[in-house]
Amino acid sequence: MSMDFNFFMNDVVKQARQEIVAAGYQELKTPEEVEQALEQKGTTLVMINSVCGCAGGIARPAAEHALHYDKRPDRLVTVFAGQDKEATEKARSYFTGYPPSSPSFALLKDGQIISMVERHQIEGHDPAAVVARLQKEFEEHCEEV
C-alpha cells in the first residue's frame, strides 16, 4: 500500500508541476535559482505550489487565468512547497512579515515583497476571486504588456 501511495503522490506532484509550467511559470528548484530570479529589477510573481487538493486546485487555475490581463509581472516563477524544500525556504525568506503558506502568491518588486495572497485567501474561494485579487495587484504594481 505504501508503494502505491508513493506512485500516486508522484503523479499528483508531476501533474501540479506541469500545470503551473504550462501556464508560463519558471520552476525554481534551488536556492541559487531563487536568489537569481528574485533579485532582478522589476516585478516578479512567485507562486508557491502545493499538492494540497482543495487550495491547490484553486490556486493553479488562478495562476494561469490571472495572466489574461493588460498588466502583468515581468517574471513568473514557482517553487514547490514540500518538494523543493531549500528553494521554497529561500523564496520565503523574501516574504518578510508573512508566515509560511502554501499554496500562495507573492508579488515582489526589485526583490522586495509588496503583496501576498496567502492560503487562507485562496482556500474556500473560487478561482475567479483569486484571479480578481491577483489582477488588482497587477493593476497597482505592474506595467502593461
Secondary structure, 3 states (H helix, E strand, C coil): CHHHHHHHHHHHHHHHHHHHHHCCCEECCCHHHHHHHHCCCCEEEEEEECCCHHHHHHHHHHHHHCCCCCEECCEEEEEECCCCHHHHHHHHCCCCCCCCCCCEEEEEECCEEEEEECHHHCCCCCHHHHHHHHHHHHHHHCEEC
